[in-house]
Amino acid sequence: MSSLFNAPIFNVAIVIVLTLISGLLDARGFLLASQAWPGGQLDIRSASLSVLCFGLGLSSYVVAVRFIQALGIQGVALQSSLWFVVTAIGIAVLDTTILNWTRTQQLIGVLVAIGLGWLIATTAVAEASQ
């Protein structure tokens, strides 16, 4: 059973799941934070839920880093770029602004996500070969 937990495919699956959880919780936290000051007055509920989402998101990210490093991705910039892509997409989807983007903006968004994915993959290979 312990060999399953060391298998690269298991690590990839855990990284995907935990990064999605972390990014989406943080995206929700950002959206709630933007609603925490209606009319200049603190909305305790929105603020508290925002902090809770960030705390859970960060906790998920910290656990994800263990599995990211097991895949050979040691650079902090690359580790955090996985989270960044999911969080940015999560914000756009959760607040539905992506529906207002032009086709060009959507295309650029996809290209940026692909570009970051390429950087992550190629840098992981380069780091593993050192």
C-alpha positions, 0 to 999 in steps of 0.5 A: 500500500505504501508504494501506491502513495509513492507512485507518480500517478498518485502524486499527480492526482493528489496535486490536482485535487488539492490544488483545485481545492486550494485555488477554488477556496482562495478564489471564494475567499477573494470574492467574499473579501470583496463583499466584506465592506458594503457601504464602508461597514464591515460585514462580519459574515462575509469577512469571517467566511473569507478568512475561513476560505483562505485558511482552508485554501492555504492548508490545502496548498501546504499539503499539496506542496508535499506532493508537488515536491515528490514530483520533482518540482522544487521551485517555489515559483512553479509550485505557486503558479499551479495555485495561481492558475486555478485561483485566477480561473476560479475567480473568473468563473465564480464571479461570472466575469469570464462570461463578459470577456471577449473571445480574445480575452478568453483565448489569451487566458487559455494561452496563459494557462497553457504557457504556465502549464508548459513552464511547470512541466518543462522546468520540472523535467529540467530540475529532475535531470540536475 
